[in-house]
Amino acid sequence: MSGQLILVIEDEPDISELLEYNLTAQRYRVICTESGETGLDLASRERPDLILLDLMLPGIDGLEVCRRLREKDETASIPIIMVTARGEESDVVTGLELGADDYITKPFSPKVLIARARAVLRSSRSTPVDAEKPIRVHGIEIHPGRHEVKVEGNSVELTNTEFKILNLLARRPGWVFTRYQVVDGIRGENYPVTERSVDVQIVSLRRKLGEKRDVIETVRGVGYRFKE
């Protein structure tokens, strides 16, 4: 992973210096800017491997920067981790729905941030998994073609929706999905559904997974992820 380029868009000098110091110590190359506008330009010109994006920026805020990055072909696939001090859960949800890959809140542990950055970089490098390819993880086997799930070798009967949710989450371990991203992934965009209905499906799915129920983790105020 040494030599990968990380763009830091952060307007607080102390935080920016902290990020640059710790990332450089891990042999990443780092570019820092305090401006959303400059960050957009650097992202287009330098094509970084990862962007660490503060949400509270002067001028163009982080959410708008995220939206513009995802709209441009040359930056649409660059992984983004939001770094935010905002307490409003809606900001995190909005950022994820705009296309950010993960988030971390201030104050943060540099070790935790490095670990999250590595996880996102690993995911971005991995080859997309064939949607019909069986998955074996945490003692769970998922066979899309046969619509079959086994837990420690024992068959588990799931509804079609439960199966699709499990398959969606299990193919991206550690990835946070908002409730509406779950709906979009299994039903198609704009399917009419409430957040509560997703929660009900998750409760039922966990119950059927039995001793493996904890592989589906709740990210408070955001959504769900499959245990990494």
SULLIN-V964909 format. One record per helix or strand of 3 or more residues. SS is the DSSP state (h for helix, s for strand). FROM is the first residue (numbers start at 1). LEN is the number of residues. Records with the same first field share a line. If there is no record, write none. Layout:
BEGIN
SS->FROM-LEN + FROM-LEN
END
This chain:
BEGIN
s->5-5 + 29-5 + 50-5 + 79-6 + 102-4 + 135-3 + 140-4 + 148-4 + 154-3 + 216-4 + 223-4
h->13-13 + 36-11 + 62-10 + 89-10 + 110-16 + 160-11 + 179-9 + 195-21
END
